[in-house]
Amino acid sequence: MLRNIAMIKISPFFVAVFWYISLFPGRLPFDSSDAIRMIKRGESTEQWTPLFFWLLRITTLDGTMIWLSSALLCSGFFYAFKFLIDSLNFANLRKAKMVHLAITLFPVYGFWSVTVSHDSTFLIGFVMALAILIRSSNKGSDISIRHNLFAVSLLLTSWVGYVIVILFLISLATVKMRYVSIVALSTLALSLISQIGITSTRPDVVFRPALVDIKCAVQHPDSIITKDTWSRLEAIASRDQWLSQTSCASMDKAVQTLYTGSNSLDNLQWREIAPVYLQLLSDNPAIILMGHIQRSSVALPPLLFQPPKNQVSWNLDRPVGEGTNTMLQQGPEVVHPSVDEPSVDLSFPGSKVVEIPAQLLGFLVNQASWFWGWGGLWLLPTFYMIQTRLKRSQVKKIISLHILLFHAILFALMPDPTPRYVLPSILLGFFSTCVILIDRRLPNKTKS
């Protein structure tokens, strides 16, 4: 079958163009739509990092359109995966072309390549960083400073990326010192400059990971809570608010129950939170640990942990779509099907007809979101590819460490089990699967 597919003359470039045209002017999820509205009101936010806000503001021309942003993202996705493929040094050029075609045909790739979101920009930066580290160990491979700056800049469009950048620079220094100091100084300068003109809009956000753990531990009827702990807790919110039962799978929903309309959470200090957190963690570790497992279920591997919730109900006895919208969303989606800010949504004659095949493919992915969106599951082919495809043990360890650090951060800080947070793992997992299958099934001696 793969041999027959290999003979099909389809260019990955034209597949990328198909996604852009069929989903024109791009996709815009809730977070980015909120940022667009803030830009139009003359406001700013560092919620998705200052650099992402400036990038969004510039590429949307002050929030007036998104088609340029999605075009740049589409180009970035195409270049990043081409760069990664070239880094793997396929002996057979046809294999390399087939891998590139396979990844561009993947609907998750197609939708996210035109989705204006910090998740998309972070994905490009993450893939570029891994490709640079692979190339840095290859003899004769030269990596220009622009590649490093491109990767680092896009990593800085996500708060998780800040930690990844530190590891990336340390790792780069161990395999190839060239440009490291320049890239490090440029990263620092870019991080500082991007904060100019940005105001904080959610001062409580840094406390939310701790607050949700505290809330989950306190609301359990049998949890151990000392008098001193209760005194500190009631200085933040009422006892009824702490004891009200809510799911621990969503950080925002759990923390929202602590709001009273006052600004008490906006004025929190670590000296108020830390003693309470450490005491509750010591007395009720299983409750807090399970809360993290629930919120990061899409990032955890199978067998050891449960699969994430599916977007579409599996209950065959209920009418299709009962209690949901027309997209049947009862759980988190893998790909976002719409533009959530009408003012930047555009169409052209016949655009809805062109959009049908893309939206159908997107729905097929979303209705099996437990599988396609399970980043922990997609880790398995990724690590297998790393062990079998990469030659130097040092590089294997470095690449694995970047991926493991990414998932460790998600386990600690993930707000809810949404597949977009594990987008790099999903796409790298599918990419690795394509590499493994095409490497094994297609002949080595074919004309390029």
Order of alpha helices (4+ residues) and beta strands (2+ residues): alpha-alpha-alpha-alpha-alpha-alpha-alpha-alpha-alpha-alpha-alpha-alpha-alpha-alpha-alpha-alpha-alpha-alpha-alpha-alpha-alpha-alpha
